[in-house]
Amino acid sequence: MNQKISEIDEQIAQLIASLPSDSLLQQAKTPAQIEEWHKARQTQILLAECWKSKWLVKDYYPLEAAVKRQEISQRKAELMNCCVNEYKARWELCEVAEKYVKKLHIELQNTSYVGLFPGASAHSSYKFFRQASLREYPFQSAYDLFAETLKEDVDSSFSVCLEPYYEVPMKKWRQVGKEYTQLLARSKLDGTYPELKKVEEQRLKTNLVWHKVGFSWIGMVMWTCQMEAKNDPLLRKQLVVYNKSLWEARSFRSVS
């Protein structure tokens, strides 16, 4: 294995195992919140071991061992395997996409970003890109961008436990997963998604609990890729791979 690739894979394994962030444990006030943080961290540690088994260590099977010890179910092991595959595809997508994300970010700062997304897209883009347009691009490398997307995902999943109670019917979340899986299945050969009809967009927003959704760097990556994929064969290839990894993970969740 190329030494540089090996070093990056080890760095990513350490990143995976370091989440959710330690700062979130400090915010946990109740025994239930503290317990949930430790459960989430143990899951991430096992995901990091799974990452190592795939790309760093030969003849190492941590998920199978955890199933034998009855620490996790076979279904969870399969879901974790899908999750690690998605992490890998995300990293490889960020490697190619980061230069375009940086370019778009500069454009957002220097121009009217609403003008970059004409028509119906302008209104939807406001919620996501205003935050990005107000600060300098924060990353020095593709790895930094990837790391932030991963941190956002894991930390936000846990942070729900720290919020005051609000009702989000599970039926809505299941429906979001189903709709997103269908959207991925409808993606074109170049990895881009079909434009949603008004009724589809509104239904997705309702089920997402739209007022809770804000800017995310993985959202920025995906939006950028949708615009640039047709002009870059390597980006197009990696976007297709990433969409497939997402589809597999989402499909597995929907039947779990």
Secondary structure by P-SEA (a helix, b strand, c coil): ccaaaaaaaaaaaaaaaacccaaaaaacccaaaaaaaaaaaaaaaaaaaaaaaacccccccaaaaaaaaccccaaaaaaaaaaaaaaaaaaaaaaacaaaaaaaaaaaaccccccccccaaaaaaccccaaaaacccccccaaaaaaaaaaaaaaaaaaccccccccccaaaaaaaaaaaaaaaaacccccccccccaaaaaaaaaaaccccccccaaaaaaaaaaacccccaaaaaaaaaaaaaaaaaaaaaaac
